[in-house]
Amino acid sequence: MKVEIGEVEHVAHLARLRLTEEEKELFTDQLNAILNYVEKLNELDTSGVEATFHVVPHHNTMREDEVKESFPQEVSLGNAPDRAQGCFRVPKII
């Protein structure tokens, strides 16, 4: 697959980017280099390779639930910009 300048112009238009002719040429060359590299990677035989969802061993990092004393209401609301009747007060959103 090869990227043409017209495709770069189309993507730039969708992204609302104004590109110079030099930038269009540069991005076309860069995208083609990336696609050539991906094509080279597609030549590798990966049939015996297990799928990897994370590069390091992954385990559950959540702690056990423990019952603890809550913060006092005054501490919890200490930095609230607006409060009413012991609660955070936020603007109405419709």
MARKOL-45843 format. One record per residue (C-alpha): residue number from 1; residue in three letters; x negated, y negated, z. Coordinates in steps of 0.5 Angstrom, whole numbers, plus 500, padded with zeros to 3 digits. Last residue first. Example, Ala and Ser with C-alpha at 12.3 -4.5 7.8 and 13.67 -1.06 7.14 Angstrom:
REM MARKOL-45843
- 2/SER/473/502/514
- 1/ALA/475/509/516
//
This chain:
REM MARKOL-45843
- 94/ILE/558/461/564
- 93/ILE/553/459/569
- 92/LYS/554/456/575
- 91/PRO/548/453/578
- 90/VAL/545/456/584
- 89/ARG/546/456/592
- 88/PHE/542/461/596
- 87/CYS/546/463/602
- 86/GLY/546/461/609
- 85/GLN/553/457/608
- 84/ALA/550/453/602
- 83/ARG/543/453/600
- 82/ASP/539/449/595
- 81/PRO/531/448/593
- 80/ALA/530/455/597
- 79/ASN/523/455/600
- 78/GLY/525/457/607
- 77/LEU/531/461/605
- 76/SER/528/468/607
- 75/VAL/524/465/613
- 74/GLU/531/462/615
- 73/GLN/535/468/614
- 72/PRO/530/472/618
- 71/PHE/526/477/614
- 70/SER/528/484/615
- 69/GLU/526/490/620
- 68/LYS/524/496/616
- 67/VAL/527/502/614
- 66/GLU/522/506/609
- 65/ASP/523/508/602
- 64/GLU/517/512/600
- 63/ARG/512/508/595
- 62/MET/512/507/588
- 61/THR/506/509/584
- 60/ASN/509/515/580
- 59/HIS/503/518/576
- 58/HIS/500/517/570
- 57/PRO/493/520/568
- 56/VAL/490/515/564
- 55/VAL/491/513/556
- 54/HIS/498/513/557
- 53/PHE/504/516/552
- 52/THR/499/521/549
- 51/ALA/501/526/544
- 50/GLU/497/533/544
- 49/VAL/492/534/539
- 48/GLY/492/540/535
- 47/SER/496/537/529
- 46/THR/492/531/529
- 45/ASP/488/532/522
- 44/LEU/485/525/520
- 43/GLU/487/522/513
- 42/ASN/492/518/517
- 41/LEU/486/514/520
- 40/LYS/484/512/513
- 39/GLU/490/509/511
- 38/VAL/491/505/518
- 37/TYR/484/502/516
- 36/ASN/486/501/509
- 35/LEU/492/497/512
- 34/ILE/488/493/516
- 33/ALA/484/491/511
- 32/ASN/490/489/507
- 31/LEU/492/485/512
- 30/GLN/486/481/513
- 29/ASP/485/480/505
- 28/THR/492/477/505
- 27/PHE/491/473/511
- 26/LEU/485/470/508
- 25/GLU/488/469/501
- 24/LYS/494/465/505
- 23/GLU/490/461/509
- 22/GLU/486/459/503
- 21/GLU/492/457/500
- 20/THR/495/453/506
- 19/LEU/500/456/511
- 18/ARG/506/452/514
- 17/LEU/509/457/518
- 16/ARG/517/458/520
- 15/ALA/516/465/522
- 14/LEU/521/467/516
- 13/HIS/517/463/511
- 12/ALA/510/465/513
- 11/VAL/513/472/512
- 10/HIS/515/471/505
- 9/GLU/509/467/504
- 8/VAL/505/473/506
- 7/GLU/509/478/502
- 6/GLY/508/473/496
- 5/ILE/500/473/497
- 4/GLU/501/481/496
- 3/VAL/500/486/501
- 2/LYS/497/493/498
- 1/MET/500/500/500
//
